[in-house]
Amino acid sequence: MFDDKISQLESKIGFKFKNKDLLLQALTHRSYINENAKWHLDHNERLEFLGDAVLELIVTEYLYNNYPNPEGEMTNWRAALVNANMLSKISGEFSLNDFVLLSRGEARDTGRARQYILANAIEAVIGAIYLDQGYEPSKQFISRFVLKELPNIIEKRLYRDPKSLFQEYAQEHVGITPTYEVLEEWGPDHARNFKIGVFLDKEMAGSGKGPSKQEAQQEAANDALCKKGWNG
């Protein structure tokens, strides 16, 4: 079964691994090992650590070689390319969700937590490619799946965080500065969750949830941008 999974994923990403276990380890979430104590591989967090560094280096090198822009702008572009939202979206291009090994409980959760799992898994896959085949194949993978998103990010100004962007558009289109209100709050003190609404005067333009008020505000602003059609 696992051989089939590996072959299918290799076909989708266009790489044949010499060491198949490296790719299989990249797919192994910590929760899977908790339920499968005899699993012969470690979880993917060390590969994710390596892949994160490889991804950042290759994206940085590409930006440096291809754009004369100041450091601050390139830093924002890079952040927009390698954040969890973008990486989880990119992972859908080769159906990574179908291959990640999760516990039964984790497999049922398809919300925000899954985005982070997929983003981490794509970094682990990059780490596995780097260990198995080196720098150039890693660069090919990142060029094919990640760097192609850059023109869209620059054109639509997706490198701006949603909260800043929504404030700019709200002032431009309706002359109002958005305000944010906590709508709900739940969970124990060490793991609070928040639902926040963003308002234009008395109109709730969007809402978002998150494990911090800041993240929930960003989600609310992003929701409002989509609903207003101000996101390009």
N, C-alpha and C positions, 0 to 999 in steps of 0.2 A: 504493500500500500504506500509506504513512504517513498519507495523508489519511483513509483508512478507520480507522486506529488512533485518530487524533485525534477523529474524529466519534464513535466508540464510547465513548471515555473522556469526552468532553464530555457525552454522553448519560447516562453513569453518575454523573457528579458534578453534573450539572444546571447547567452553565455553558457558554455559547457564547463562545469567544474571538474578539476582534477581530483579534488578532495570533496566528495559529495557531503560529507559530514559537516563541513564548514557551512554550507548553505542550510543544511537541516538545523544546525545549531542557531543560525541566524533567525530561524522561524520559531524557535522554542522560547515561549514566554515563561517567566518564573512560575506562574500559576499552574502550568502543565506539569512541571516537575513535582509540585506539591501533591498532585493526584497520581503521579506515575513515578513512584520512588525508584523504580528499577531502570528508568530511562538512562541510556548510556552516554548522554551528552549534557553539558552544562547549559544553563539558560543563556539568552542572547545579550546580556547587559554589557559584558566586556567587548563583544564585537560592536555593539552600539557605540560605546565609548570611542573605539578606534574609528568607526565609520563616520562619526560626527566630525572628527578632526580632519579626515580625508576629504569629506564633503566641503568643509569650510575652506580648506586650502585650495581645492580645485576651483571653487566658485570665486574665491578671492583672486587667484591667479588670472582667471578669465576676465574678471572685471578690470584688473590692473592693466592687462594687455590690450583690452579692447575699448576702454572708455577713459577719456582724459579728465573725468569729473573729480571734484574734491573728495577727500576721504569720507566726510560726513554723509554725502549722497550715496556713495558706494556702500557704506556700512548699512544704510537703510535698505538699499536694494538687496544686499546679501541677506539681511534679516527677513525680508519678505519672501525670499526664495527658500530659506531653510527652516522656516518656522513649522510648528506641528500641523497647522491648518493646511499649508501648501503641501507638505510631504504626505499627509494622509490622502489628500486629493490626488496627488501624483500616483500614489500606491494603487489607486483604482484602475490605472491604465494597464496594469498587468495583474489585476485581481488578487493582490497580495492577501487580502482578507480571507480568501478561500484556502490559503496555505498555512497561515499562522497557527501554531499549536497552542491551544488555550485550555484552561480548566473548564469544566461544564458551566460553572457559575459565570466565569468571565466571558464565555462564548455567548451567553444570553444577553449581556450588556452591550448594546449597540450604540450607546450615546457618546458623550464627549470623551469618556475614558478610552473607548475604542480608537478614537482619532489619535490619541497619544500612543497607544500600543502600535498602531500601524506606522506612525511617524518614526517611532523607535526601531521598529522592525526594518524599515527601509534603510535606516542608518546602519543597522546590523548587517544587512545584505551588502551594502557598500563596503563595510569592514571585511566581510567574507571574500568579496571579489578582490579586494586589495591584498589580502593574505594569500589567496589562491593564485592570482594572476598578475598582481603588481599595479603600478601607478597608471600606465596608459589605458588598460582595460577599465579601470575605475573611472578614469576621465571620460572614456567613451560612454559608459553607463550614465554618468552625471550629465554629460552633454545631451544625450538622447532624451532623458526623462526630466531633468531638472532645469538646465540652462535654457531650454526652449521656452520656458515660461517667462523669461526676463523681458522680452519686448512688450508683452501684455501688461506686466507689472509696471513698467515705466510709462507706457501709453495711458493706462487707466489710473495711474498714481496709487496703485495698491500698496506701495511701500509706505504710504502714510497710514498711521494707525487709525482705525475706524472712528474713534472718538474725536480726534482732531479734524478728520475729513468731514464728519457729519456737522461739526460746529461751523466749519468754513462754508459748507453748502447751505446750511440753515440760515446763516447770516446773509449769504448771497441771494438766496431764493425768496426767503420770507422775512428777513430782517429780525430774526429772533435768535437769542442765544439759548441752546438746549439746557434743560435742567434734568437731574437724575433723582429718582426716588426709589427707596427699597420697598418692594411690593410684598415680598415674603422672605422669611429667614428660617432655616431649619437645620437640624443636625446637632451633635454634641459640640461642646466648646472647641475641641481640638480639630473638628472637621465640619465647620459651618458651611452652609450653602446659602446663596443669595439669589433672589429673583429681583431684577431692577428694571424699572421702566424709564424710558427717556421721553421727555415732554417738550413740545413746542407750545408754550403758553399752557392751555388746558388740554391740548390734544396729546394723547399718548402715541408717539410715532413708532415705537418699537419696544421690545422687551428682550431680556437675556438672562441666562442663569450662569453661575460660576462659583468656584470654591473661594473666591474673594470678591469684594465689592468692585475692585478695579477690573477684574476679568469679566464680571457680569455687566459692567458698564460698557466695556468694549463690545461684548456680544449684543447688547441692546442697541448700541450705535450702528453695528453692522446690520442688524435686523431692520433698523429704521432706514438705512441707506438703500437696502433692497426694496423695502415697501414704497419708498418715495421714488424709486427709480433713479437715484443719484449716484449709483455705483457703476455707471457706464454700461 
